Amino acid sequence: MDNILRVEKLKDTFVNVDNVTICGMNHEEHDENLNRFREVAEKYNLTLNNNKCEFTKIQIKLLGHIIEQGTLKPDPERFKPLQQFPLPRNTASLRIVLRMFAAYSQWIPRFSEKIHALARCTTFPLPQPAVDAFEALKNDIVNSVVIVIDVELPFTVETDASDHAIDASLIKLGKPVAFFSRMLSYSEQRHPFVEKEAYAIVEAIRKW
């Protein structure tokens, strides 16, 4: 299917395994792209399962995300286990939690700063600052929303630095598109603050 898209140069048509998503900036453009895909499908003798097809949707679930009216957010259904996840009671369960949060770091502003108390924790039961960080991060992920990127419009990058981390936000039309965050090493934490802020700018440019 990927080869067909490339050869036929189908506009705003995306494939993931056997799922095809067709979109447009407006209803007319959507229908035009859909009709073009149908022509190509007929040309290559592709069969569509009408029972699995959905048309003219303003909200879709795709790859664990919900896309709706120019916004992108995680699918809440995927976060039910996260919301019910208990506090880590030992080092092994803490590592699982840290990996789980790290997988969604792009959704969370100032992620490294927020997770610092939890990541540095070595005692159990967790002290209150670590408990607060755990609950705050779960809430941030569940409620995260970013706008969908329009590459034709300019971006703004906002950066920041703290004692323990550097952070950056990719901004479009005054709203966040993505976040970047990284913990500073012990040697980096000893650098002057102005160098940390400069380093945040450099790392943000490398990221995006």
PyRosetta script that sets phi, psi and omega in degrees:
from pyrosetta import init, pose_from_sequence

init()
pose = pose_from_sequence("MDNILRVEKLKDTFVNVDNVTICGMNHEEHDENLNRFREVAEKYNLTLNNNKCEFTKIQIKLLGHIIEQGTLKPDPERFKPLQQFPLPRNTASLRIVLRMFAAYSQWIPRFSEKIHALARCTTFPLPQPAVDAFEALKNDIVNSVVIVIDVELPFTVETDASDHAIDASLIKLGKPVAFFSRMLSYSEQRHPFVEKEAYAIVEAIRKW")
pose.set_psi(1, -37.9)
pose.set_omega(1, 178.2)
pose.set_phi(2, -61.0)
pose.set_psi(2, -38.6)
pose.set_omega(2, 178.8)
pose.set_phi(3, -65.3)
pose.set_psi(3, -38.5)
pose.set_omega(3, 178.8)
pose.set_phi(4, -63.7)
pose.set_psi(4, -44.5)
pose.set_omega(4, 178.7)
pose.set_phi(5, -59.7)
pose.set_psi(5, -41.7)
pose.set_omega(5, -178.0)
pose.set_phi(6, -68.1)
pose.set_psi(6, -43.6)
pose.set_omega(6, -178.3)
pose.set_phi(7, -68.2)
pose.set_psi(7, -44.0)
pose.set_omega(7, -175.8)
pose.set_phi(8, -85.3)
pose.set_psi(8, -10.1)
pose.set_omega(8, 177.7)
pose.set_phi(9, 54.7)
pose.set_psi(9, 51.0)
pose.set_omega(9, 179.8)
pose.set_phi(10, -71.6)
pose.set_psi(10, 131.7)
pose.set_omega(10, -176.1)
pose.set_phi(11, -85.6)
pose.set_psi(11, 137.7)
pose.set_omega(11, 175.0)
pose.set_phi(12, 50.7)
pose.set_psi(12, 41.5)
pose.set_omega(12, 178.6)
pose.set_phi(13, -124.9)
pose.set_psi(13, 126.1)
pose.set_omega(13, -172.7)
pose.set_phi(14, -129.0)
pose.set_psi(14, 140.5)
pose.set_omega(14, -176.4)
pose.set_phi(15, -120.6)
pose.set_psi(15, 135.2)
pose.set_omega(15, 171.0)
pose.set_phi(16, -133.2)
pose.set_psi(16, 105.5)
pose.set_omega(16, -174.0)
pose.set_phi(17, 58.3)
pose.set_psi(17, -110.9)
pose.set_omega(17, 180.0)
pose.set_phi(18, -108.1)
pose.set_psi(18, 14.6)
pose.set_omega(18, 177.9)
pose.set_phi(19, -102.7)
pose.set_psi(19, 133.3)
pose.set_omega(19, -179.8)
pose.set_phi(20, -118.8)
pose.set_psi(20, 128.3)
pose.set_omega(20, 177.1)
pose.set_phi(21, -114.9)
pose.set_psi(21, 127.0)
pose.set_omega(21, -179.4)
pose.set_phi(22, -121.3)
pose.set_psi(22, 129.3)
pose.set_omega(22, -175.9)
pose.set_phi(23, -136.1)
pose.set_psi(23, 177.4)
pose.set_omega(23, 178.1)
pose.set_phi(24, -164.4)
pose.set_psi(24, 160.5)
pose.set_omega(24, -179.1)
pose.set_phi(25, -70.9)
pose.set_psi(25, -21.4)
pose.set_omega(25, 177.3)
pose.set_phi(26, -150.5)
pose.set_psi(26, 176.8)
pose.set_omega(26, -175.7)
pose.set_phi(27, -62.2)
pose.set_psi(27, -41.7)
pose.set_omega(27, -178.6)
pose.set_phi(28, -62.9)
pose.set_psi(28, -45.1)
pose.set_omega(28, 179.9)
pose.set_phi(29, -66.4)
pose.set_psi(29, -38.7)
pose.set_omega(29, 176.6)
pose.set_phi(30, -58.6)
pose.set_psi(30, -48.4)
pose.set_omega(30, -178.7)
pose.set_phi(31, -64.3)
pose.set_psi(31, -37.4)
pose.set_omega(31, 178.5)
pose.set_phi(32, -63.3)
pose.set_psi(32, -44.3)
pose.set_omega(32, 178.9)
pose.set_phi(33, -67.4)
pose.set_psi(33, -37.2)
pose.set_omega(33, 179.0)
pose.set_phi(34, -65.2)
pose.set_psi(34, -45.4)
pose.set_omega(34, 179.6)
pose.set_phi(35, -63.5)
pose.set_psi(35, -38.6)
pose.set_omega(35, 177.4)
pose.set_phi(36, -63.5)
pose.set_psi(36, -40.4)
pose.set_omega(36, 177.9)
pose.set_phi(37, -64.8)
pose.set_psi(37, -40.4)
pose.set_omega(37, 179.3)
pose.set_phi(38, -62.3)
pose.set_psi(38, -38.8)
pose.set_omega(38, 177.4)
pose.set_phi(39, -62.6)
pose.set_psi(39, -43.3)
pose.set_omega(39, 179.8)
pose.set_phi(40, -67.7)
pose.set_psi(40, -40.6)
pose.set_omega(40, 178.7)
pose.set_phi(41, -60.1)
pose.set_psi(41, -41.6)
pose.set_omega(41, 178.2)
pose.set_phi(42, -66.4)
pose.set_psi(42, -39.5)
pose.set_omega(42, 179.9)
pose.set_phi(43, -60.2)
pose.set_psi(43, -38.6)
pose.set_omega(43, -177.2)
pose.set_phi(44, -100.0)
pose.set_psi(44, 13.0)
pose.set_omega(44, 178.1)
pose.set_phi(45, 57.1)
pose.set_psi(45, 41.0)
pose.set_omega(45, 176.7)
pose.set_phi(46, -86.9)
pose.set_psi(46, 138.1)
pose.set_omega(46, -179.3)
pose.set_phi(47, -106.1)
pose.set_psi(47, 130.9)
pose.set_omega(47, 178.3)
pose.set_phi(48, -102.1)
pose.set_psi(48, 137.5)
pose.set_omega(48, 176.1)
pose.set_phi(49, -89.5)
pose.set_psi(49, 103.2)
pose.set_omega(49, -176.0)
pose.set_phi(50, -60.6)
pose.set_psi(50, -28.4)
pose.set_omega(50, 179.7)
pose.set_phi(51, -68.5)
pose.set_psi(51, -19.6)
pose.set_omega(51, -179.3)
pose.set_phi(52, -107.4)
pose.set_psi(52, -0.7)
pose.set_omega(52, -178.9)
pose.set_phi(53, -87.2)
pose.set_psi(53, 141.4)
pose.set_omega(53, 174.5)
pose.set_phi(54, -129.2)
pose.set_psi(54, 134.8)
pose.set_omega(54, -174.7)
pose.set_phi(55, -121.8)
pose.set_psi(55, 153.3)
pose.set_omega(55, 175.6)
pose.set_phi(56, 47.8)
pose.set_psi(56, 49.0)
pose.set_omega(56, 178.2)
pose.set_phi(57, -89.9)
pose.set_psi(57, 139.0)
pose.set_omega(57, 174.8)
pose.set_phi(58, -97.2)
pose.set_psi(58, -8.0)
pose.set_omega(58, 175.1)
pose.set_phi(59, -138.8)
pose.set_psi(59, 131.4)
pose.set_omega(59, 177.2)
pose.set_phi(60, -134.6)
pose.set_psi(60, 152.2)
pose.set_omega(60, 171.9)
pose.set_phi(61, -101.4)
pose.set_psi(61, 126.2)
pose.set_omega(61, -175.2)
pose.set_phi(62, -145.3)
pose.set_psi(62, 120.1)
pose.set_omega(62, 175.4)
pose.set_phi(63, 52.9)
pose.set_psi(63, 43.6)
pose.set_omega(63, 176.8)
pose.set_phi(64, 80.4)
pose.set_psi(64, 11.4)
pose.set_omega(64, -179.9)
pose.set_phi(65, -127.3)
pose.set_psi(65, 160.3)
pose.set_omega(65, 172.7)
pose.set_phi(66, -113.1)
pose.set_psi(66, 123.7)
pose.set_omega(66, 178.1)
pose.set_phi(67, -109.0)
pose.set_psi(67, 124.7)
pose.set_omega(67, -175.7)
pose.set_phi(68, -155.4)
pose.set_psi(68, 120.7)
pose.set_omega(68, 172.0)
pose.set_phi(69, 46.3)
pose.set_psi(69, 52.0)
pose.set_omega(69, 174.9)
pose.set_phi(70, 80.9)
pose.set_psi(70, 9.2)
pose.set_omega(70, 177.8)
pose.set_phi(71, -122.1)
pose.set_psi(71, 156.4)
pose.set_omega(71, 179.1)
pose.set_phi(72, -132.9)
pose.set_psi(72, 128.9)
pose.set_omega(72, 179.5)
pose.set_phi(73, -146.9)
pose.set_psi(73, 157.3)
pose.set_omega(73, 177.6)
pose.set_phi(74, -64.8)
pose.set_psi(74, 149.0)
pose.set_omega(74, 176.8)
pose.set_phi(75, -72.1)
pose.set_psi(75, 118.3)
pose.set_omega(75, -178.4)
pose.set_phi(76, -56.4)
pose.set_psi(76, -28.7)
pose.set_omega(76, -179.6)
pose.set_phi(77, -61.3)
pose.set_psi(77, -30.9)
pose.set_omega(77, -178.9)
pose.set_phi(78, -75.3)
pose.set_psi(78, -15.2)
pose.set_omega(78, -174.7)
pose.set_phi(79, -102.4)
pose.set_psi(79, 3.5)
pose.set_omega(79, 175.9)
pose.set_phi(80, -59.2)
pose.set_psi(80, -45.0)
pose.set_omega(80, 175.7)
pose.set_phi(81, -61.6)
pose.set_psi(81, -35.9)
pose.set_omega(81, 179.4)
pose.set_phi(82, -65.1)
pose.set_psi(82, -44.2)
pose.set_omega(82, -178.9)
pose.set_phi(83, -63.9)
pose.set_psi(83, -29.6)
pose.set_omega(83, -177.9)
pose.set_phi(84, -94.8)
pose.set_psi(84, -0.8)
pose.set_omega(84, -176.1)
pose.set_phi(85, -67.1)
pose.set_psi(85, 129.0)
pose.set_omega(85, -177.6)
pose.set_phi(86, -76.2)
pose.set_psi(86, 164.5)
pose.set_omega(86, 175.6)
pose.set_phi(87, -60.6)
pose.set_psi(87, 139.0)
pose.set_omega(87, 176.2)
pose.set_phi(88, -58.9)
pose.set_psi(88, 137.4)
pose.set_omega(88, -178.3)
pose.set_phi(89, -113.3)
pose.set_psi(89, -5.3)
pose.set_omega(89, 178.4)
pose.set_phi(90, -157.3)
pose.set_psi(90, 177.2)
pose.set_omega(90, -176.4)
pose.set_phi(91, -63.0)
pose.set_psi(91, -39.4)
pose.set_omega(91, -178.5)
pose.set_phi(92, -62.5)
pose.set_psi(92, -47.3)
pose.set_omega(92, -179.8)
pose.set_phi(93, -69.4)
pose.set_psi(93, -30.3)
pose.set_omega(93, 176.7)
pose.set_phi(94, -65.7)
pose.set_psi(94, -40.2)
pose.set_omega(94, 178.5)
pose.set_phi(95, -62.3)
pose.set_psi(95, -39.4)
pose.set_omega(95, 177.5)
pose.set_phi(96, -61.4)
pose.set_psi(96, -44.9)
pose.set_omega(96, -179.9)
pose.set_phi(97, -63.3)
pose.set_psi(97, -42.9)
pose.set_omega(97, -179.2)
pose.set_phi(98, -63.7)
pose.set_psi(98, -41.3)
pose.set_omega(98, 177.3)
pose.set_phi(99, -65.1)
pose.set_psi(99, -39.3)
pose.set_omega(99, -179.8)
pose.set_phi(100, -63.9)
pose.set_psi(100, -45.4)
pose.set_omega(100, 178.2)
pose.set_phi(101, -65.5)
pose.set_psi(101, -40.9)
pose.set_omega(101, -177.9)
pose.set_phi(102, -61.3)
pose.set_psi(102, -31.5)
pose.set_omega(102, 179.8)
pose.set_phi(103, -63.8)
pose.set_psi(103, -21.4)
pose.set_omega(103, -178.6)
pose.set_phi(104, -115.5)
pose.set_psi(104, 21.4)
pose.set_omega(104, -176.1)
pose.set_phi(105, -62.3)
pose.set_psi(105, -28.9)
pose.set_omega(105, -179.0)
pose.set_phi(106, -67.7)
pose.set_psi(106, -14.9)
pose.set_omega(106, -179.8)
pose.set_phi(107, -91.1)
pose.set_psi(107, -9.7)
pose.set_omega(107, -169.5)
pose.set_phi(108, -116.5)
pose.set_psi(108, 117.1)
pose.set_omega(108, 175.6)
pose.set_phi(109, -66.5)
pose.set_psi(109, 141.3)
pose.set_omega(109, 178.5)
pose.set_phi(110, 55.3)
pose.set_psi(110, 43.3)
pose.set_omega(110, -175.1)
pose.set_phi(111, -59.8)
pose.set_psi(111, -48.8)
pose.set_omega(111, -175.7)
pose.set_phi(112, -62.0)
pose.set_psi(112, -37.5)
pose.set_omega(112, 178.8)
pose.set_phi(113, -67.8)
pose.set_psi(113, -39.8)
pose.set_omega(113, -177.5)
pose.set_phi(114, -70.0)
pose.set_psi(114, -33.0)
pose.set_omega(114, -175.6)
pose.set_phi(115, -89.9)
pose.set_psi(115, -4.0)
pose.set_omega(115, -173.4)
pose.set_phi(116, -56.2)
pose.set_psi(116, -48.4)
pose.set_omega(116, -177.4)
pose.set_phi(117, -62.6)
pose.set_psi(117, -33.1)
pose.set_omega(117, -179.7)
pose.set_phi(118, -78.7)
pose.set_psi(118, -42.1)
pose.set_omega(118, -176.9)
pose.set_phi(119, -66.9)
pose.set_psi(119, -31.0)
pose.set_omega(119, -177.6)
pose.set_phi(120, -90.8)
pose.set_psi(120, 1.2)
pose.set_omega(120, -175.4)
pose.set_phi(121, -72.5)
pose.set_psi(121, 134.8)
pose.set_omega(121, 178.9)
pose.set_phi(122, -128.9)
pose.set_psi(122, 3.0)
pose.set_omega(122, -178.4)
pose.set_phi(123, -120.1)
pose.set_psi(123, 148.7)
pose.set_omega(123, 178.9)
pose.set_phi(124, -136.0)
pose.set_psi(124, 141.1)
pose.set_omega(124, -0.3)
pose.set_phi(125, -60.5)
pose.set_psi(125, 159.0)
pose.set_omega(125, -177.0)
pose.set_phi(126, -61.8)
pose.set_psi(126, 139.0)
pose.set_omega(126, 173.0)
pose.set_phi(127, -68.3)
pose.set_psi(127, 162.7)
pose.set_omega(127, -173.3)
pose.set_phi(128, -58.2)
pose.set_psi(128, -41.5)
pose.set_omega(128, 178.2)
pose.set_phi(129, -58.6)
pose.set_psi(129, -37.0)
pose.set_omega(129, 178.5)
pose.set_phi(130, -70.7)
pose.set_psi(130, -38.5)
pose.set_omega(130, 176.5)
pose.set_phi(131, -62.3)
pose.set_psi(131, -44.3)
pose.set_omega(131, 179.2)
pose.set_phi(132, -61.7)
pose.set_psi(132, -41.5)
pose.set_omega(132, 179.1)
pose.set_phi(133, -64.2)
pose.set_psi(133, -41.7)
pose.set_omega(133, 179.0)
pose.set_phi(134, -59.1)
pose.set_psi(134, -49.1)
pose.set_omega(134, -178.4)
pose.set_phi(135, -69.1)
pose.set_psi(135, -38.4)
pose.set_omega(135, -179.2)
pose.set_phi(136, -65.8)
pose.set_psi(136, -40.1)
pose.set_omega(136, -179.9)
pose.set_phi(137, -67.8)
pose.set_psi(137, -40.3)
pose.set_omega(137, 176.0)
pose.set_phi(138, -59.5)
pose.set_psi(138, -44.6)
pose.set_omega(138, -179.4)
pose.set_phi(139, -65.3)
pose.set_psi(139, -40.4)
pose.set_omega(139, 179.5)
pose.set_phi(140, -61.6)
pose.set_psi(140, -42.8)
pose.set_omega(140, -178.3)
pose.set_phi(141, -66.7)
pose.set_psi(141, -47.3)
pose.set_omega(141, -177.2)
pose.set_phi(142, -61.5)
pose.set_psi(142, -34.7)
pose.set_omega(142, -174.9)
pose.set_phi(143, -101.0)
pose.set_psi(143, 10.5)
pose.set_omega(143, -175.9)
pose.set_phi(144, -75.0)
pose.set_psi(144, 140.4)
pose.set_omega(144, 175.9)
pose.set_phi(145, -146.3)
pose.set_psi(145, 134.4)
pose.set_omega(145, 172.8)
pose.set_phi(146, -129.7)
pose.set_psi(146, 162.0)
pose.set_omega(146, 177.8)
pose.set_phi(147, -86.3)
pose.set_psi(147, 153.9)
pose.set_omega(147, 177.8)
pose.set_phi(148, -74.8)
pose.set_psi(148, 140.5)
pose.set_omega(148, -175.0)
pose.set_phi(149, -74.2)
pose.set_psi(149, 131.0)
pose.set_omega(149, 168.2)
pose.set_phi(150, -111.0)
pose.set_psi(150, 105.9)
pose.set_omega(150, -172.4)
pose.set_phi(151, -69.1)
pose.set_psi(151, -10.9)
pose.set_omega(151, 179.5)
pose.set_phi(152, -78.4)
pose.set_psi(152, -16.9)
pose.set_omega(152, -178.2)
pose.set_phi(153, -101.0)
pose.set_psi(153, 151.1)
pose.set_omega(153, -177.6)
pose.set_phi(154, -70.7)
pose.set_psi(154, 151.5)
pose.set_omega(154, 176.4)
pose.set_phi(155, -103.0)
pose.set_psi(155, 156.1)
pose.set_omega(155, 169.5)
pose.set_phi(156, -124.2)
pose.set_psi(156, 135.8)
pose.set_omega(156, 177.6)
pose.set_phi(157, -111.2)
pose.set_psi(157, 123.8)
pose.set_omega(157, 176.5)
pose.set_phi(158, -111.1)
pose.set_psi(158, 131.3)
pose.set_omega(158, -177.1)
pose.set_phi(159, -123.8)
pose.set_psi(159, 160.8)
pose.set_omega(159, 178.5)
pose.set_phi(160, -155.6)
pose.set_psi(160, 162.1)
pose.set_omega(160, 177.3)
pose.set_phi(161, -142.8)
pose.set_psi(161, 150.1)
pose.set_omega(161, 176.9)
pose.set_phi(162, -133.6)
pose.set_psi(162, -171.1)
pose.set_omega(162, 179.1)
pose.set_phi(163, -63.3)
pose.set_psi(163, -31.7)
pose.set_omega(163, -170.6)
pose.set_phi(164, -113.7)
pose.set_psi(164, -14.4)
pose.set_omega(164, -170.3)
pose.set_phi(165, -153.5)
pose.set_psi(165, 164.0)
pose.set_omega(165, 169.3)
pose.set_phi(166, -118.9)
pose.set_psi(166, 148.0)
pose.set_omega(166, -176.5)
pose.set_phi(167, -139.3)
pose.set_psi(167, 154.7)
pose.set_omega(167, 176.1)
pose.set_phi(168, -150.0)
pose.set_psi(168, 149.2)
pose.set_omega(168, 176.3)
pose.set_phi(169, -125.4)
pose.set_psi(169, 134.4)
pose.set_omega(169, 174.4)
pose.set_phi(170, -95.6)
pose.set_psi(170, 118.3)
pose.set_omega(170, -170.6)
pose.set_phi(171, -112.5)
pose.set_psi(171, 137.4)
pose.set_omega(171, 174.9)
pose.set_phi(172, -132.8)
pose.set_psi(172, 122.3)
pose.set_omega(172, 179.8)
pose.set_phi(173, 55.2)
pose.set_psi(173, 36.7)
pose.set_omega(173, 177.5)
pose.set_phi(174, 79.1)
pose.set_psi(174, 4.7)
pose.set_omega(174, -178.7)
pose.set_phi(175, -123.1)
pose.set_psi(175, 149.3)
pose.set_omega(175, -176.8)
pose.set_phi(176, -72.4)
pose.set_psi(176, 138.7)
pose.set_omega(176, 174.4)
pose.set_phi(177, -104.4)
pose.set_psi(177, -39.6)
pose.set_omega(177, 179.5)
pose.set_phi(178, -159.5)
pose.set_psi(178, 161.9)
pose.set_omega(178, 178.9)
pose.set_phi(179, -125.9)
pose.set_psi(179, 151.3)
pose.set_omega(179, 175.0)
pose.set_phi(180, -134.2)
pose.set_psi(180, 140.9)
pose.set_omega(180, -178.4)
pose.set_phi(181, -153.8)
pose.set_psi(181, 146.2)
pose.set_omega(181, 177.5)
pose.set_phi(182, -150.6)
pose.set_psi(182, 137.6)
pose.set_omega(182, 175.4)
pose.set_phi(183, -71.6)
pose.set_psi(183, 143.2)
pose.set_omega(183, 175.6)
pose.set_phi(184, -86.1)
pose.set_psi(184, 143.3)
pose.set_omega(184, 175.5)
pose.set_phi(185, -70.1)
pose.set_psi(185, 168.3)
pose.set_omega(185, -179.2)
pose.set_phi(186, -61.3)
pose.set_psi(186, -38.1)
pose.set_omega(186, 178.6)
pose.set_phi(187, -69.2)
pose.set_psi(187, -38.0)
pose.set_omega(187, 179.1)
pose.set_phi(188, -67.3)
pose.set_psi(188, -32.3)
pose.set_omega(188, 179.6)
pose.set_phi(189, -64.5)
pose.set_psi(189, -20.7)
pose.set_omega(189, -179.7)
pose.set_phi(190, -86.9)
pose.set_psi(190, -5.4)
pose.set_omega(190, 179.5)
pose.set_phi(191, -69.6)
pose.set_psi(191, 153.6)
pose.set_omega(191, 174.7)
pose.set_phi(192, -58.0)
pose.set_psi(192, 151.1)
pose.set_omega(192, -175.2)
pose.set_phi(193, -60.7)
pose.set_psi(193, -37.3)
pose.set_omega(193, -179.1)
pose.set_phi(194, -63.9)
pose.set_psi(194, -32.6)
pose.set_omega(194, 177.4)
pose.set_phi(195, -71.1)
pose.set_psi(195, -35.6)
pose.set_omega(195, 176.6)
pose.set_phi(196, -63.3)
pose.set_psi(196, -42.8)
pose.set_omega(196, 179.6)
pose.set_phi(197, -65.5)
pose.set_psi(197, -39.6)
pose.set_omega(197, 177.5)
pose.set_phi(198, -65.1)
pose.set_psi(198, -39.0)
pose.set_omega(198, 178.7)
pose.set_phi(199, -64.4)
pose.set_psi(199, -36.6)
pose.set_omega(199, 177.2)
pose.set_phi(200, -61.6)
pose.set_psi(200, -39.9)
pose.set_omega(200, 178.5)
pose.set_phi(201, -64.5)
pose.set_psi(201, -46.2)
pose.set_omega(201, -179.6)
pose.set_phi(202, -60.7)
pose.set_psi(202, -46.1)
pose.set_omega(202, -178.6)
pose.set_phi(203, -66.7)
pose.set_psi(203, -34.6)
pose.set_omega(203, 177.6)
pose.set_phi(204, -65.7)
pose.set_psi(204, -40.6)
pose.set_omega(204, 178.1)
pose.set_phi(205, -65.4)
pose.set_psi(205, -40.5)
pose.set_omega(205, 176.9)
pose.set_phi(206, -63.3)
pose.set_psi(206, -37.4)
pose.set_omega(206, -178.3)
pose.set_phi(207, -68.2)
pose.set_psi(207, -44.2)
pose.set_omega(207, -173.3)
pose.set_phi(208, -114.0)
pose.dump_pdb("model.pdb")
